[in-house]
Amino acid sequence: MTTPNPEQTHTPVAMIVLAWALVGIPLLYGLIQTIRAASTLFTG
């Protein structure tokens, strides 16, 4: 069992948003490109 740490740090919301943006934007771009490429295979 772990004991609570009274000196826990708080991660700023801006840093969390920036981290998600750095991962999410390229991921979304890659997903869109994949869907476009796959749709040409099925639509001719």
N, C-alpha and C positions, 0 to 999 in steps of 0.2 A: 504494500500500500504506500502510495506517495503522500507526502505532506504538502499542503499548499505553500507556495513560495510567496512571501509578502512583497518581494521585490520584482514582481513580474513587470515586463516592459509592455508598452502599448504600441502597436504598429500603426503609424499614421494612415488614415484612409487614402490619402493621395498616393502613397507608396503602393498600396494594394491595388488601386485603380490603374496605376501605371504598369504594374507587373502584369495584370490581366490584359491590358491593352497590348503590351509587348508580345504576349502569347496569342491573344485572341484575334488580332487583326491579320497576322500572317496565316493563322489557321483558317479564318473565314475566307481569305483570298484563295488559299489552296483548295478549300472545299468548293468554292464557286467555280474555279478552273476545272476541277475534276468533274463536276456535274455538267459543265458545258461540253467537255471532251466526251463524256459518256453519252450525252444526249445526241451527239452527232453519229455515234455508232448505231443508235436505235432508230434515228429518223432518216438517216441516209444522207 
